[in-house]
């Protein structure tokens, strides 16, 4: 069983207690052991897959450094792709593709008896395989120098704060941080790191976990719910997944900062987006930038005719959807976003790389974009395609039904909390902006966040949603 959010908050101080008393290599060794212990809390047997990925990618990087012939370099790079994508494909997609092929053959009158392995998906496999692929890709393109120290590289791949749910690591940003000695964080970095951990716990426990029971009830019993209740349920899931995933990213970044490591920002207030293009520049940034750099751009990116650009967008988003899970619901979710991105491109819509402050004049566009995102979230959350279609049919049917008043109040409070936090962070362009508030305001905020975490942490722990990806 993977650590829950509160167990994780205890695990970090235990590691910190010994970490800063060690020299550089000792710190890396401790981080490596801690990372594998952290992963073993789920299932120690799958540590071997991470070792395999690490050793192959390290060896490929070293071979690429000494191989000048381009044909041989392509062959060496292909080894890394084959191992990483082979492991990911087998454990994550084998049953999906076999079952889909069987259904297709069945539609033509055949009666296949496909092998069903019921493979257990290793937690975090999509994240650490993408770490390795981006590293060997960058070395192959001669954009970075290959790692010389195996210990540093192994820690980069397995670093526990980001191991099971990201952010997806990029070697040019993080590998040097493991290769060179680190200095203890200054007082300001400690304060910001602790604040990010507290903020992440609040998002996870008081927003995501609090909404989870209601979301489960709505989606499992959608046929008996009224249209308004279904709309509220879709909003509830949008808040749940944001609180869950951005909360994890905040905890990971805060924990890493206390260890002298800076992780990339993974969310910058995505529900304040005025366009879908802006949404994907602010939601799961480490994945969207990975897909852009290693899939969209190699496909041709913005170069070529409009149809080719739209094709590139659709392929990228379809694969982005499939990355999240081996199910047609995720493929359709990716296709919807690909279509919306292509539609905005066709209209000449562009968004700045760094979205600016929001104003009251942005409210209509923000609300419209949020609703489009929530529409797609129905496919992401539904367990089957039929459930997603039934859910949406229930919304458009405008059927009457009772509304759960307590659940509605919880959704409104969670939405208000997210809105206030995000507007403060966006308009100050700083995710730790409250640290500069006057002391009484800071104290009230810390007390409120801590109280909420304590009050909502008594129920059964809810696993992080992105652990399954």
C-alpha positions in Angstrom: 0.0 0.0 0.0 1.5 3.3 -1.0 1.9 5.9 1.7 -1.1 8.1 2.2 -0.7 11.9 2.5 -0.2 12.0 6.2 2.2 9.0 6.3 4.2 10.8 3.6 4.3 13.9 5.8 5.9 11.8 8.6 8.3 10.0 6.2 9.9 13.2 5.0 11.1 14.5 8.5 12.6 11.0 9.2 14.7 11.3 6.1 15.6 14.9 6.8 16.8 14.0 10.3 19.9 12.2 8.8 20.1 13.9 5.4 21.8 17.2 6.2 24.4 15.5 8.4 25.8 13.6 5.5 28.2 14.6 2.6 27.1 14.7 -1.0 27.4 11.0 -1.9 26.0 10.0 1.4 23.0 12.2 0.8 22.5 10.6 -2.6 22.8 7.1 -1.1 20.3 7.9 1.6 17.9 9.4 -1.0 18.2 6.3 -3.2 17.5 3.9 -0.2 14.6 6.1 0.9 13.2 6.2 -2.6 13.2 2.4 -2.9 11.8 1.9 0.6 9.0 4.4 -0.4 8.3 2.4 -3.5 8.5 -0.9 -1.7 5.6 0.3 0.6 3.4 -0.5 -2.4 5.1 -3.7 -3.7 8.8 -4.5 -3.4 8.7 -6.9 -6.3 8.3 -4.1 -8.9 11.5 -2.4 -7.8 13.3 -4.6 -10.3 11.5 -2.8 -13.2 12.8 0.5 -12.0 16.3 -0.9 -11.6 16.1 -2.3 -15.2 15.0 1.1 -16.6 17.7 2.9 -14.7 20.5 0.6 -15.8 19.5 0.5 -19.4 19.1 4.3 -19.7 22.4 5.0 -17.9 24.2 2.5 -20.2 22.5 3.9 -23.3 23.6 7.4 -22.3 27.2 6.3 -21.9 27.1 4.5 -25.3 25.7 7.5 -27.0 28.5 9.6 -25.7 31.2 7.5 -27.3 29.4 6.5 -30.5 29.9 8.9 -33.4 28.2 7.0 -36.2 24.6 8.2 -36.6 23.2 4.8 -37.6 24.7 3.2 -34.5 23.5 6.1 -32.3 19.9 5.6 -33.6 20.2 1.8 -32.8 21.5 2.5 -29.3 18.7 5.1 -28.7 16.2 2.6 -30.0 17.3 0.2 -27.2 16.2 2.7 -24.6 12.9 3.3 -26.3 12.3 -0.5 -26.7 12.9 -1.2 -23.1 11.0 1.7 -21.6 8.0 1.5 -24.0 8.1 -2.3 -23.9 7.8 -2.4 -20.1 5.2 0.3 -20.1 3.2 -1.2 -22.9 3.2 -4.7 -21.5 2.2 -3.8 -17.9 -0.2 -1.0 -18.8 -1.7 -1.8 -22.2 -1.4 -5.6 -22.9 -4.9 -6.5 -21.6 -6.4 -3.4 -23.2 -5.2 -4.0 -26.7 -5.9 -7.8 -26.5 -9.5 -7.2 -25.3 -10.0 -4.4 -27.9 -8.8 -6.7 -30.7 -11.1 -9.5 -29.4 -14.1 -7.1 -29.4 -13.3 -6.0 -32.9 -13.0 -9.6 -34.2 -16.3 -10.4 -32.4 -18.0 -7.6 -34.3 -17.1 -9.4 -37.5 -18.5 -12.7 -36.4 -15.3 -14.3 -35.0 -15.2 -15.9 -31.6 -11.6 -15.4 -30.3 -10.4 -16.6 -27.0 -7.7 -14.1 -26.1 -5.2 -14.6 -23.3 -6.1 -12.6 -20.2 -3.1 -12.0 -17.9 -4.8 -9.5 -15.5 -1.5 -7.8 -15.1 -1.0 -5.7 -12.0 0.0 -2.1 -13.0 3.1 -1.0 -11.2 2.5 2.3 -9.5 4.2 5.3 -11.0 5.5 3.4 -14.1 4.3 6.0 -16.5 6.3 8.7 -14.6 9.7 7.0 -14.2 9.7 5.6 -17.8 9.1 9.1 -19.1 12.0 10.3 -17.0 14.3 7.8 -18.8 12.9 8.4 -22.3 13.4 12.2 -22.0 17.0 11.7 -20.7 18.1 9.4 -23.5 16.2 11.5 -26.1 18.1 14.6 -24.9 21.4 12.8 -24.9 20.7 11.4 -28.4 20.0 15.0 -29.7 23.2 16.1 -28.0 21.3 18.7 -25.9 22.8 17.4 -22.6 25.8 15.5 -21.5 25.2 12.0 -20.3 25.4 11.2 -16.6 28.8 10.0 -15.5 27.8 8.9 -12.0 25.4 6.0 -11.7 24.3 6.9 -8.2 23.3 10.4 -9.2 21.4 9.1 -12.2 19.6 6.4 -10.1 18.5 9.0 -7.6 17.2 11.2 -10.5 15.0 8.4 -11.7 13.8 7.2 -8.3 13.6 10.4 -6.3 10.7 9.6 -3.9 8.8 13.0 -3.8 8.1 12.8 -7.5 8.4 9.0 -8.1 4.8 7.9 -8.1 2.9 10.9 -9.3 5.3 13.4 -10.8 6.1 16.1 -11.7 7.8 14.3 -14.6 11.5 14.9 -14.3 13.6 16.5 -17.0 17.3 15.7 -16.9 18.6 19.1 -17.9 16.9 20.7 -14.9 17.2 18.0 -12.2 20.2 15.8 -12.9 22.8 18.5 -12.2 21.1 19.0 -8.8 21.9 15.4 -7.9 25.4 15.5 -9.4 26.7 18.5 -7.5 26.8 19.1 -3.7 23.8 20.8 -2.2 23.7 23.4 0.5 21.1 23.5 3.3 18.0 25.6 2.3 17.9 29.1 3.7 15.2 30.1 6.2 13.0 31.5 3.4 13.3 28.2 1.5 12.4 26.2 4.6 9.3 28.4 5.2 8.2 28.1 1.5 8.8 24.4 1.5 6.7 23.9 4.7 4.0 26.1 3.3 3.8 24.1 0.1 3.5 20.9 2.1 0.7 22.4 4.3 -1.1 23.8 1.2 -0.8 20.4 -0.5 -2.2 18.6 2.5 -5.1 21.0 2.6 -5.9 20.5 -1.1 -5.6 16.7 -0.8 -7.3 16.1 2.5 -9.8 19.0 3.0 -10.8 19.3 -0.7 -10.1 16.1 -2.7 -10.7 13.5 0.0 -13.8 15.4 1.3 -15.4 15.4 -2.1 -14.4 11.8 -3.0 -17.4 10.0 -1.4 -19.9 12.3 -3.1 -18.2 11.9 -6.5 -18.2 8.1 -6.1 -21.9 8.2 -5.2 -22.8 10.4 -8.2 -20.9 8.5 -10.8 -22.0 5.0 -9.5 -25.7 6.1 -9.4 -25.9 8.6 -12.2 -29.1 7.0 -13.7 -31.1 7.9 -10.6 -29.8 11.5 -10.3 -31.3 14.7 -11.6 -29.6 16.9 -14.2 -28.6 19.5 -11.6 -27.1 16.9 -9.3 -25.1 15.5 -12.2 -23.7 18.9 -13.1 -22.7 19.5 -9.5 -21.1 16.0 -9.5 -19.0 16.9 -12.5 -17.9 20.1 -10.8 -17.1 18.1 -7.7 -14.8 15.8 -9.6 -13.1 18.7 -11.3 -12.3 20.1 -7.8 -11.4 16.7 -6.5 -8.8 15.8 -9.2 -7.3 19.3 -9.0 -7.1 19.2 -5.2 -5.7 15.7 -5.4 -3.1 16.1 -8.1 -2.0 19.7 -7.5 -1.9 18.9 -3.8 0.5 16.0 -4.4 2.6 18.3 -6.6 2.8 20.9 -3.9 3.8 18.3 -1.3 6.4 16.9 -3.6 7.9 20.3 -4.4 7.9 21.4 -0.7 9.5 18.1 0.4 12.2 18.3 -2.3 12.9 22.0 -1.4 13.7 20.9 2.2 16.2 18.4 0.6 17.8 21.2 -1.5 16.2 20.0 -4.7 13.9 22.2 -6.9 11.2 20.3 -8.8 9.4 22.0 -11.7 6.0 23.7 -11.2 3.3 21.4 -12.3 0.2 23.6 -12.0 -0.4 27.3 -12.3 -4.1 27.9 -11.6 -5.5 25.9 -14.6 -9.1 26.6 -13.7 -8.5 30.3 -14.3 -7.8 29.6 -17.9 -9.6 31.6 -20.6 -8.9 29.1 -23.4 -8.2 25.4 -23.6 -4.8 26.2 -25.0 -4.1 28.2 -21.8 -5.5 25.3 -19.7 -2.9 22.9 -21.2 -0.1 25.4 -20.4 -1.2 25.5 -16.8 -2.4 21.9 -16.1 0.0 19.0 -15.5 2.7 21.2 -17.1 5.4 18.5 -16.8 3.3 16.1 -19.0 2.1 18.7 -21.5 5.6 20.0 -22.0 6.9 16.4 -22.3 4.3 15.7 -25.0 5.2 18.9 -26.8 8.9 18.4 -26.8 9.1 14.6 -27.4 6.0 14.0 -29.5 4.3 17.1 -31.0 7.5 18.8 -32.2 9.1 15.6 -33.6 5.8 15.0 -35.5 6.2 18.4 -37.1 4.6 20.7 -34.5 3.3 23.9 -36.0 5.3 23.4 -39.2 3.5 22.5 -42.4 -0.1 22.9 -43.6 -3.0 23.4 -41.3 -4.3 19.9 -41.7 -0.9 18.5 -40.6 -0.8 20.8 -37.6 -4.3 19.6 -36.6 -3.2 16.0 -37.1 -0.2 16.6 -34.9 -2.4 18.0 -32.2 -4.8 15.1 -32.3 -2.1 12.5 -32.3 -0.4 14.2 -29.3 -3.6 14.5 -27.3 -4.8 10.9 -28.1 -1.5 9.6 -26.8 -1.7 11.9 -23.9 -5.1 10.4 -23.1 -3.9 6.9 -23.5 -0.9 7.7 -21.2 -3.4 8.2 -18.4 -5.0 4.8 -18.7 -5.7 1.8 -20.8 -9.4 2.5 -21.5 -11.4 4.1 -24.3 -12.7 6.7 -21.9 -9.2 8.2 -21.7 -8.8 8.0 -25.4 -12.0 10.0 -25.9 -10.9 12.4 -23.2 -7.7 13.1 -25.1 -9.6 13.3 -28.4 -12.0 15.9 -27.0 -9.1 18.1 -25.9 -7.3 17.5 -29.2 -10.4 18.7 -31.1 -10.8 21.8 -28.8 -7.1 22.7 -29.3 -7.4 22.3 -33.0 -10.6 24.4 -33.1 -8.8 27.2 -31.2 -5.9 27.0 -33.6 -8.2 27.2 -36.6 -9.7 30.3 -35.1 -6.3 31.8 -34.7 -6.5 31.7 -30.9 -3.2 31.9 -29.1 -2.3 32.1 -25.4 0.7 33.7 -23.7 3.3 31.3 -22.3 2.8 32.9 -18.8 -0.9 33.8 -18.3 -1.4 37.2 -16.7 -3.6 38.3 -13.8 -7.3 37.6 -14.1 -9.9 40.4 -14.0 -13.7 40.5 -13.7 -13.9 40.9 -17.5 -12.4 37.4 -17.8 -15.2 35.7 -15.8 -17.3 34.6 -18.8 -14.4 33.1 -20.7 -13.1 31.4 -17.6 -16.5 29.9 -16.8 -16.9 28.7 -20.4 -13.5 27.1 -20.5 -14.1 25.5 -17.1 -17.3 23.9 -18.3 -15.6 22.5 -21.4 -13.0 21.0 -19.2 -15.6 19.5 -16.9 -17.4 18.0 -19.9 -14.3 16.1 -20.8 -13.7 15.2 -17.1 -16.8 13.0 -17.3 -15.1 10.7 -19.7 -11.9 10.8 -17.5 -13.8 9.8 -14.3 -16.3 7.3 -15.7 -15.3 3.7 -15.3 -16.8 2.7 -18.7 -17.8 4.4 -21.9 -21.4 3.5 -21.4 -21.3 5.2 -17.9 -19.9 8.4 -19.4 -22.5 8.5 -22.1 -25.3 7.8 -19.6 -24.0 10.5 -17.4 -23.9 13.1 -20.1 -27.4 12.0 -21.4 -28.7 12.5 -17.9 -27.4 16.1 -17.9 -28.9 17.1 -21.3 -32.2 15.4 -20.5 -32.9 18.1 -17.9 -34.6 15.5 -15.8 -35.7 16.6 -12.3 -34.4 15.1 -9.1 -33.5 15.9 -5.6 -30.3 17.8 -4.8 -28.0 16.8 -1.9 -27.9 20.1 0.0 -24.9 19.1 2.2 -22.9 17.9 -0.9 -23.8 21.1 -2.7 -22.6 23.2 0.2 -19.3 21.2 0.3 -18.7 21.7 -3.5 -19.4 25.5 -3.1 -17.0 25.8 -0.2 -14.3 23.8 -2.0 -14.8 25.9 -5.1 -14.5 29.1 -3.2 -11.3 27.9 -1.4 -9.7 27.0 -4.8 -10.8 30.2 -6.4 -9.4 32.4 -3.6 -6.1 30.5 -3.4 -5.7 30.5 -7.2 -6.5 34.2 -7.7 -4.1 35.2 -5.0 -1.3 33.1 -6.5 -2.1 34.1 -10.1 -2.4 37.8 -9.5 0.8 37.9 -7.4 2.5 35.5 -9.9 3.8 33.6 -6.8 2.5 30.2 -5.4 3.8 31.2 -1.9 2.4 34.7 -2.0 0.7 34.3 1.5 4.1 34.1 3.1 4.3 37.9 2.5 1.1 38.7 4.2 1.0 40.5 7.6 1.7 38.2 10.6 -1.9 38.1 11.8 -3.2 37.2 8.3 -0.5 34.5 8.0 -1.3 33.1 11.4 -5.0 32.9 10.5 -4.3 31.2 7.2 -1.9 28.6 8.8 -4.4 27.9 11.6 -7.3 27.6 9.1 -5.4 25.2 6.8 -4.1 23.1 9.7 -7.6 22.9 11.3 -9.1 21.8 8.0 -6.5 19.1 7.5 -7.1 17.7 11.0 -10.9 17.9 10.7 -11.1 16.1 7.4 -8.3 13.5 8.0 -10.4 11.2 10.3 -12.1 9.3 7.5 -10.6 6.4 5.5 -7.6 7.6 3.6 -8.2 8.1 -0.2 -5.2 7.1 -2.4 -3.9 9.8 -4.7 -5.7 9.6 -8.1 -2.6 9.8 -10.1 -1.0 6.8 -8.4 -2.9 4.6 -10.9 -1.2 6.2 -13.8 
